Amino acid sequence: MKRYFLLILFAWLFGHGSQSHAQITFNNTYHNSVDNDFNILVETNGYAKVMISYTPPFSQFIFQKLDFQGSVLSSKAFGGPTDYYVIYSLINTYDNNYAIGSYFRDIATQRSYGFIAKLDMNGDTLWVKKYSAANSNNFIGDYLIETTDHGFLITGQLVDSVFTHGDIVILKTDSVGNFEWMNNLPGINSDAGYSSVQTPDGGFLTAGWTRSYGFGNNSNRDDIVVKWDSVGNYQWHKTYGTIYNETAVGIIKLSDGNYLIGSGRNDLLLNLPYGKILKIDVNGNVIWQKFQGVGIDCYNWVREMSNTDLVGITSRRVNGTDDGFIIRTDSSGNEKWRRQYRFGNDHCYFRDVQETPDGGIICAGFVFDGASGGQDGWLVKLDSTGCLSSGCGEPTSLLETPAASSYTISVSPNPVKDHSVIKIQGLSAQLLEESYIVNVYDVTGKLVASPRTGFLIAADNVQFIFKSESLVSGIYLLEIGTSKGERVGVVKIMIER
């Protein structure tokens, strides 16, 4: 899709000047077959990642080491022509080696098994283990952690033999992958675990979603955290959702001893997704939760940076195409900036994020061509302000607009003292809806108000009142979008008090 940049506005309003030293940035894809990058590790001399490579109905995984410019230094493939691996986790181990894991599916029987492999520093296999569930059940593993005794814990879903019901499950091994124990939380409907962390008492907190507890039901998911003791006995669970669809994915332990969960909320009635970050204490009590705008998918991971800032990644739909989305907040979840990135015209998804030694950020994910079905692994290295080029200033979505818009957006009066009327005329049928969402950004790229709603009043005419309310004097950008996350356009306003 052709786009143009608001160069004059960018240069005048959002330039940050040159930095004292340049940080490496790149936007690269990695192709073998149909590929995904779900994890990225930052090391002394570069990066390590595992790419899942699909040749339907089979898949293998490819372990790669890269330099800091994103160039592949070595690549090793695992799995034969009858294997099917799904690898969501790559972690460093205490002995400077690697562990990968999630699950393996037997193509002949269609049964799924938990899976862990230990690799040495060169990516050569040290051992491989598979774990079966009783009664012909399936173990669908997700994220893997190393435990304090140097064993491993896989979190996932225990699914019945006919794939109609699932429970949250965790599985523990010793340091060489030998099975120790497994336990699940039964539910009347389907539930799933995604990730776990170990707690100071040797137990575990598991994050996931539930249709059995809280507001969960057959048509609604609820965030859930489950507490287990050190040998996997269930202790308690807490839910954090509402009548809206919510899904907790990645849980991490913070430097202050509390825990952070990346999640999301979807208003099923209006089909409005929101990113959600949740902070809890070791007993599962909510310290705070924050929501970030509409059109943002569920956060996969929110990581803590060295200065205690938080960086979360997911995807966001813009003009019918998904972009990789990244947000940075302070330690209390207050937004500092947000950015969106893509590769070409593909659908783009971020799945992991890490801080880099130069103070920058690297995101891992995949890009998908909806027309051809092609899919590649994807890495985006950003500087400390989330930019591919120094001083990018604003979120990508605010610097870009369709090259040929058939509609006009006007604000009157502008400057705004108390309120103004925003009119959008000539919208195409694709963008016509009963209501619209407006996000308000200040000059630093920080989201300062969301959402505000406008209404369709004629065949192709959207009109609503914008109230400046608590906003201070200054320049702002209004990003207008549909309830489905399609971006209509951006307009600049000035507020005068």
C-alpha positions as CSV (number, residue, x, y, z in Angstrom):
1,M,0.0,0.0,0.0
2,K,1.4,3.4,-1.0
3,R,1.8,5.9,1.9
4,Y,3.3,9.3,2.4
5,F,4.8,10.9,5.4
6,L,3.8,14.2,6.9
7,L,7.3,15.5,6.5
8,I,6.7,19.1,7.3
9,L,4.9,18.3,10.5
10,F,7.5,15.7,11.4
11,A,10.4,18.1,10.9
12,W,8.8,21.0,12.7
13,L,7.0,19.2,15.5
14,F,8.7,15.9,16.3
15,G,12.4,16.1,15.6
16,H,14.6,15.1,18.5
17,G,18.0,16.1,17.1
18,S,21.0,13.7,16.8
19,Q,21.9,11.3,19.5
20,S,25.4,11.3,21.0
21,H,26.0,7.9,19.5
22,A,24.1,5.8,16.9
23,Q,22.3,2.7,17.9
24,I,22.1,-0.3,15.5
25,T,18.6,-0.7,13.9
26,F,17.2,-3.0,11.3
27,N,14.0,-4.5,10.0
28,N,14.8,-8.1,8.7
29,T,12.8,-11.2,7.6
30,Y,14.2,-14.7,7.6
31,H,12.9,-17.3,5.2
32,N,13.1,-21.1,5.0
33,S,9.5,-22.3,4.3
34,V,6.5,-21.0,6.3
35,D,8.3,-19.5,9.3
36,N,7.7,-18.0,12.8
37,D,10.0,-16.4,15.3
38,F,8.5,-16.6,18.8
39,N,11.5,-15.9,21.0
40,I,14.7,-13.9,20.9
41,L,17.6,-14.1,23.3
42,V,20.2,-11.3,23.7
43,E,23.7,-12.5,24.2
44,T,27.2,-11.1,24.5
45,N,28.0,-11.2,20.8
46,G,24.6,-11.1,19.2
47,Y,21.2,-12.9,19.3
48,A,19.9,-16.4,19.4
49,K,16.5,-17.5,18.1
50,V,14.5,-20.6,17.2
51,M,12.4,-20.4,14.0
52,I,9.6,-22.8,13.4
53,S,9.6,-23.9,9.7
54,Y,6.4,-25.4,8.3
55,T,6.2,-27.7,5.2
56,P,2.6,-28.8,5.8
57,P,1.6,-31.2,7.3
58,F,5.1,-31.3,8.8
59,S,7.3,-28.8,10.7
60,Q,10.8,-28.6,12.0
61,F,12.6,-26.0,14.1
62,I,15.7,-24.1,13.2
63,F,18.2,-22.8,15.8
64,Q,20.0,-19.6,14.6
65,K,22.7,-17.4,16.0
66,L,23.0,-13.8,14.7
67,D,25.3,-10.9,15.0
68,F,24.1,-7.5,16.3
69,Q,23.3,-6.4,12.8
70,G,20.8,-9.2,12.4
71,S,22.9,-11.3,10.0
72,V,22.7,-15.1,10.5
73,L,26.0,-16.6,11.7
74,S,24.9,-20.2,12.0
75,S,21.7,-22.2,11.4
76,K,20.9,-25.8,12.4
77,A,17.6,-27.6,11.6
78,F,16.0,-30.3,13.7
79,G,13.3,-32.7,12.8
80,G,12.6,-35.0,9.9
81,P,10.0,-35.3,7.2
82,T,7.4,-36.9,9.5
83,D,7.8,-34.6,12.5
84,Y,5.7,-31.8,13.7
85,Y,7.2,-29.4,16.2
86,V,5.7,-26.3,17.8
87,I,8.3,-24.3,19.7
88,Y,7.3,-21.3,21.6
89,S,10.2,-21.1,24.0
90,L,14.0,-20.6,23.8
91,I,15.8,-19.9,27.1
92,N,19.3,-19.7,28.4
93,T,20.2,-22.3,31.1
94,Y,22.4,-21.9,34.2
95,D,25.3,-23.7,32.4
96,N,25.4,-21.3,29.4
97,N,23.5,-23.7,27.2
98,Y,20.0,-23.5,25.8
99,A,16.7,-25.2,26.3
100,I,13.8,-25.1,23.9
101,G,10.3,-26.5,24.3
102,S,6.6,-26.6,23.8
103,Y,5.1,-29.6,22.1
104,F,5.5,-32.3,19.5
105,R,2.6,-33.9,17.5
106,D,2.7,-37.5,16.2
107,I,1.5,-37.1,12.6
108,A,0.3,-40.7,12.4
109,T,-1.8,-40.7,15.6
110,Q,-2.4,-36.9,15.8
111,R,-1.5,-37.1,19.5
112,S,0.4,-34.2,21.1
113,Y,3.3,-34.5,23.7
114,G,5.1,-32.1,25.8
115,F,8.6,-31.5,24.4
116,I,12.0,-30.2,25.8
117,A,15.4,-30.3,24.1
118,K,18.7,-29.2,25.6
119,L,21.2,-27.6,23.2
120,D,24.8,-26.7,23.8
121,M,26.2,-23.2,23.1
122,N,26.7,-24.1,19.4
123,G,23.2,-25.4,19.0
124,D,24.1,-29.1,19.0
125,T,21.6,-31.5,20.7
126,L,22.5,-32.6,24.3
127,W,19.2,-34.4,24.9
128,V,15.6,-34.5,23.8
129,K,12.6,-35.6,25.9
130,K,8.9,-36.0,25.1
131,Y,6.1,-36.3,27.7
132,S,2.8,-38.1,27.3
133,A,-0.4,-37.5,29.2
134,A,-2.5,-40.3,30.6
135,N,-5.6,-41.7,29.0
136,S,-4.5,-40.7,25.5
137,N,-4.9,-37.1,26.4
138,N,-2.9,-34.4,24.6
139,F,-0.3,-32.1,26.2
140,I,-0.2,-28.8,24.3
141,G,2.8,-27.0,25.7
142,D,3.4,-23.3,25.6
143,Y,6.2,-21.5,27.5
144,L,9.1,-23.1,29.3
145,I,11.1,-21.9,32.3
146,E,14.2,-23.1,34.2
147,T,13.5,-23.7,37.9
148,T,15.8,-23.0,40.8
149,D,16.9,-26.6,41.0
150,H,18.0,-26.3,37.3
151,G,15.0,-28.4,36.2
152,F,12.3,-27.2,33.8
153,L,8.6,-26.4,33.9
154,I,6.3,-26.4,30.9
155,T,3.0,-24.6,31.0
156,G,0.2,-25.5,28.7
157,Q,-3.2,-27.1,28.1
158,L,-4.2,-30.7,28.8
159,V,-6.6,-31.6,26.1
160,D,-8.8,-34.7,25.8
161,S,-8.3,-37.3,23.1
162,V,-11.0,-35.9,20.9
163,F,-10.0,-32.2,21.4
164,T,-13.2,-31.0,23.0
165,H,-12.0,-30.0,26.4
166,G,-8.8,-28.5,27.9
167,D,-7.4,-27.8,31.4
168,I,-4.6,-25.6,32.6
169,V,-1.6,-27.8,33.2
170,I,2.1,-27.6,34.3
171,L,4.8,-30.3,34.0
172,K,8.0,-30.4,35.9
173,T,11.3,-32.2,35.0
174,D,14.7,-32.5,36.6
175,S,17.9,-30.9,35.1
176,V,18.3,-33.6,32.4
177,G,14.6,-33.7,31.4
178,N,13.4,-36.6,33.4
179,F,9.7,-36.4,34.3
180,E,9.0,-35.5,37.9
181,W,5.3,-34.5,38.2
182,M,2.4,-33.0,36.3
183,N,-0.8,-31.4,37.6
184,N,-3.8,-29.7,36.1
185,L,-6.7,-27.5,37.2
186,P,-10.0,-29.2,36.2
187,G,-12.8,-27.0,34.9
188,I,-16.3,-27.5,33.7
189,N,-15.4,-25.7,30.4
190,S,-12.1,-25.3,28.6
191,D,-9.2,-23.4,30.1
192,A,-5.5,-23.0,29.1
193,G,-2.2,-21.9,30.7
194,Y,0.4,-20.0,28.8
195,S,3.3,-19.2,31.1
196,S,4.6,-19.5,34.6
197,V,7.1,-18.0,37.1
198,Q,8.6,-19.5,40.2
199,T,7.7,-17.8,43.5
200,P,10.0,-17.3,46.6
201,D,8.4,-20.3,48.4
202,G,9.5,-22.6,45.5
203,G,6.0,-22.7,44.1
204,F,4.6,-21.3,40.8
205,L,2.2,-18.7,39.4
206,T,0.6,-19.7,36.1
207,A,-1.1,-17.2,33.8
208,G,-3.7,-18.1,31.2
209,W,-7.4,-17.9,30.4
210,T,-10.5,-19.6,31.7
211,R,-14.0,-20.4,30.6
212,S,-14.7,-22.2,33.9
213,Y,-14.0,-19.6,36.6
214,G,-14.8,-15.9,37.3
215,F,-16.7,-14.4,34.4
216,G,-15.6,-17.3,32.1
217,N,-18.2,-19.3,30.2
218,N,-18.7,-21.0,26.9
219,S,-18.7,-17.6,25.0
220,N,-16.3,-15.6,27.3
221,R,-12.7,-15.9,28.5
222,D,-11.4,-14.5,31.8
223,D,-7.9,-13.8,32.9
224,I,-6.7,-16.3,35.5
225,V,-3.7,-16.8,37.7
226,V,-3.2,-20.2,39.4
227,K,-0.9,-20.7,42.4
228,W,0.8,-24.2,42.9
229,D,3.2,-25.3,45.6
230,S,6.7,-26.6,44.9
231,V,5.6,-30.1,44.0
232,G,2.6,-29.0,41.8
233,N,-0.2,-29.1,44.3
234,Y,-3.0,-26.6,43.6
235,Q,-3.2,-23.8,46.2
236,W,-5.5,-21.1,44.8
237,H,-6.6,-19.2,41.7
238,K,-7.8,-15.7,41.0
239,T,-9.5,-14.2,38.0
240,Y,-9.2,-10.6,36.8
241,G,-11.7,-10.2,34.0
242,T,-15.2,-8.9,33.4
243,I,-18.0,-9.6,31.0
244,Y,-15.5,-8.9,28.2
245,N,-13.3,-11.5,26.7
246,E,-9.8,-11.4,28.4
247,T,-6.7,-13.5,27.9
248,A,-3.5,-13.4,30.1
249,V,-0.4,-14.6,28.2
250,G,3.0,-13.8,29.5
251,I,3.8,-13.4,33.3
252,I,7.2,-12.2,34.6
253,K,8.7,-11.4,38.0
254,L,9.6,-7.7,38.4
255,S,12.6,-6.3,40.2
256,D,10.4,-5.1,43.1
257,G,9.3,-8.7,43.8
258,N,5.8,-8.3,42.2
259,Y,4.5,-9.8,38.9
260,L,3.4,-8.4,35.6
261,I,1.0,-10.0,33.1
262,G,0.5,-9.1,29.5
263,S,-3.1,-9.5,28.5
264,G,-5.9,-8.0,26.5
265,R,-9.6,-7.3,26.5
266,N,-12.1,-7.6,23.7
267,D,-15.6,-6.1,24.0
268,L,-17.5,-8.8,22.2
269,L,-20.6,-6.7,21.7
270,L,-18.7,-3.9,19.8
271,N,-15.7,-6.1,18.7
272,L,-13.3,-3.6,20.3
273,P,-9.9,-5.1,21.4
274,Y,-7.7,-3.3,24.0
275,G,-4.2,-4.1,25.2
276,K,-4.1,-4.7,28.9
277,I,-1.2,-4.8,31.4
278,L,-1.8,-6.1,34.9
279,K,0.4,-5.9,38.0
280,I,-0.2,-8.2,40.9
281,D,1.6,-9.2,44.2
282,V,2.7,-12.7,45.1
283,N,-0.8,-13.4,46.6
284,G,-2.5,-12.4,43.3
285,N,-3.8,-9.1,44.5
286,V,-4.1,-6.4,41.9
287,I,-1.7,-3.5,42.3
288,W,-2.8,-1.8,39.1
289,Q,-4.1,-2.5,35.6
290,K,-3.9,-0.3,32.5
291,F,-5.5,-0.4,29.1
292,Q,-3.9,1.0,25.9
293,G,-6.3,2.1,23.1
294,V,-8.5,0.2,20.7
295,G,-7.5,-2.1,17.9
296,I,-4.6,-3.5,19.9
297,D,-4.4,-7.2,20.2
298,C,-3.6,-9.1,23.4
299,Y,-0.1,-8.4,24.7
300,N,2.1,-11.5,24.3
301,W,4.9,-10.2,26.6
302,V,5.5,-7.1,28.6
303,R,9.2,-7.0,29.7
304,E,10.9,-4.9,32.4
305,M,13.8,-2.8,31.1
306,S,17.0,-2.0,33.2
307,N,15.5,1.3,34.3
308,T,12.2,-0.4,35.4
309,D,10.3,0.9,32.4
310,L,8.0,-1.6,30.8
311,V,7.9,-2.6,27.1
312,G,5.0,-4.6,25.6
313,I,4.5,-6.1,22.1
314,T,1.6,-7.4,20.1
315,S,-0.1,-6.4,16.8
316,R,-2.6,-3.7,15.8
317,R,-4.8,-3.6,12.7
318,V,-4.4,-0.5,10.5
319,N,-6.3,0.0,7.2
320,G,-7.1,-3.7,7.0
321,T,-3.5,-4.9,7.7
322,D,-1.9,-6.0,10.9
323,D,1.2,-4.1,12.1
324,G,3.7,-5.1,14.8
325,F,2.9,-2.9,17.8
326,I,5.2,-1.8,20.6
327,I,4.5,0.4,23.7
328,R,6.8,1.7,26.4
329,T,5.5,2.8,29.8
330,D,7.0,3.8,33.1
331,S,7.0,1.3,36.0
332,S,3.4,2.3,36.9
333,G,2.1,1.6,33.4
334,N,1.8,5.2,32.3
335,E,2.5,5.4,28.6
336,K,5.7,7.1,27.3
337,W,5.4,6.2,23.6
338,R,3.9,3.7,21.1
339,R,5.1,2.6,17.7
340,Q,3.9,0.4,14.8
341,Y,6.0,-1.3,12.3
342,R,5.6,-3.5,9.3
343,F,7.6,-5.3,6.6
344,G,6.3,-4.5,3.1
345,N,2.6,-4.9,2.7
346,D,2.4,-8.1,4.8
347,H,0.4,-8.7,8.0
348,C,3.0,-8.3,10.7
349,Y,3.0,-9.7,14.3
350,F,5.4,-9.2,17.2
351,R,5.7,-12.2,19.6
352,D,8.6,-11.3,21.9
353,V,10.7,-8.3,23.0
354,Q,14.0,-7.9,24.8
355,E,16.3,-5.0,25.8
356,T,19.7,-4.9,24.0
357,P,23.1,-4.0,25.3
358,D,23.1,-0.6,23.5
359,G,20.0,0.4,25.4
360,G,17.7,-0.4,22.4
361,I,15.0,-2.9,21.9
362,I,14.6,-6.0,19.7
363,C,11.3,-7.5,18.7
364,A,10.7,-11.0,17.2
365,G,7.7,-12.2,15.3
366,F,6.6,-13.1,11.8
367,V,5.1,-11.5,8.7
368,F,2.3,-13.1,6.7
369,D,1.3,-12.5,3.1
370,G,-2.5,-13.1,3.1
371,A,-2.6,-13.4,-0.7
372,S,0.1,-16.1,-1.1
373,G,0.0,-17.7,2.3
374,G,3.8,-17.1,2.6
375,Q,5.2,-16.5,6.1
376,D,8.6,-15.4,7.3
377,G,10.4,-15.0,10.6
378,W,10.8,-11.3,11.5
379,L,13.2,-9.3,13.7
380,V,13.0,-5.5,14.2
381,K,15.9,-3.8,16.1
382,L,14.9,-0.4,17.4
383,D,16.8,2.3,19.3
384,S,16.0,3.3,22.9
385,T,13.1,5.5,21.7
386,G,11.5,2.8,19.7
387,C,12.7,4.2,16.4
388,L,14.2,2.6,13.3
389,S,15.8,5.9,12.4
390,S,17.0,8.5,14.9
391,G,14.3,10.9,16.1
392,C,11.3,9.1,14.4
393,G,9.3,11.0,17.1
394,E,5.8,9.8,16.5
395,P,4.1,6.4,16.2
396,T,4.3,5.1,12.6
397,S,0.6,5.1,12.4
398,L,0.5,8.9,13.0
399,L,3.1,9.7,10.4
400,E,1.3,7.8,7.7
401,T,-2.0,8.3,5.9
402,P,-3.5,6.8,2.8
403,A,-2.0,8.3,-0.4
404,A,-5.4,8.9,-2.0
405,S,-8.1,9.7,0.4
406,S,-11.6,10.3,-1.0
407,Y,-12.8,11.9,2.3
408,T,-12.0,15.0,4.2
409,I,-11.5,15.7,7.9
410,S,-12.2,19.1,9.4
411,V,-12.1,20.6,12.9
412,S,-13.9,23.8,13.7
413,P,-13.0,25.9,15.6
414,N,-9.3,25.1,15.6
415,P,-7.5,26.2,17.9
416,V,-9.9,24.6,20.4
417,K,-10.8,26.5,23.6
418,D,-13.5,24.3,25.1
419,H,-14.9,22.1,22.3
420,S,-14.9,21.8,18.5
421,V,-16.9,19.9,15.9
422,I,-15.1,17.2,14.0
423,K,-16.5,16.4,10.6
424,I,-15.5,13.5,8.3
425,Q,-17.1,13.7,4.8
426,G,-17.0,11.4,1.8
427,L,-16.1,8.1,3.6
428,S,-16.0,5.0,1.5
429,A,-18.5,2.2,2.2
430,Q,-15.6,0.1,3.7
431,L,-15.1,2.7,6.5
432,L,-18.8,3.5,7.2
433,E,-19.9,2.4,10.7
434,E,-22.3,3.5,13.4
435,S,-19.6,4.8,15.7
436,Y,-15.9,5.8,15.6
437,I,-13.0,5.9,18.1
438,V,-10.6,8.8,18.6
439,N,-7.2,8.5,20.3
440,V,-5.5,11.7,21.4
441,Y,-1.7,12.0,21.4
442,D,0.5,14.7,22.6
443,V,3.7,15.9,20.8
444,T,5.9,13.2,22.5
445,G,3.7,10.4,21.1
446,K,2.0,9.7,24.4
447,L,-1.6,8.6,24.3
448,V,-3.3,11.1,26.6
449,A,-7.0,10.4,26.0
450,S,-8.9,7.4,24.6
451,P,-11.5,6.5,23.5
452,R,-13.7,9.3,22.3
453,T,-16.6,8.3,20.1
454,G,-18.2,9.9,17.0
455,F,-21.4,8.9,15.3
456,L,-22.6,8.5,11.7
457,I,-25.3,11.2,11.0
458,A,-25.7,10.9,7.3
459,A,-24.9,8.5,4.4
460,D,-21.3,9.5,4.3
461,N,-21.0,12.1,7.0
462,V,-19.5,11.5,10.5
463,Q,-19.8,14.3,13.0
464,F,-19.1,14.6,16.7
465,I,-18.1,17.1,19.3
466,F,-14.5,17.0,20.6
467,K,-14.3,18.3,24.2
468,S,-10.8,19.4,25.4
469,E,-11.7,18.8,29.0
470,S,-8.6,18.2,31.1
471,L,-6.1,18.6,28.2
472,V,-3.6,21.5,28.7
473,S,-2.7,24.0,26.1
474,G,-0.6,22.6,23.2
475,I,-0.6,20.7,20.0
476,Y,-2.2,17.3,19.7
477,L,-2.9,14.7,17.1
478,L,-6.3,13.0,16.9
479,E,-6.2,9.5,15.4
480,I,-9.6,8.5,14.2
481,G,-10.5,4.9,13.6
482,T,-13.4,2.5,13.2
483,S,-14.6,0.1,16.0
484,K,-12.8,-2.7,14.1
485,G,-9.4,-1.0,14.4
486,E,-9.4,0.4,10.8
487,R,-7.7,3.8,10.8
488,V,-9.6,6.5,9.1
489,G,-7.1,9.3,9.4
490,V,-5.2,11.8,11.6
491,V,-5.8,15.5,12.2
492,K,-3.8,18.1,14.1
493,I,-5.4,20.4,16.6
494,M,-4.2,23.2,18.9
495,I,-5.8,23.7,22.3
496,E,-5.7,27.2,23.8
497,R,-6.7,28.0,27.4
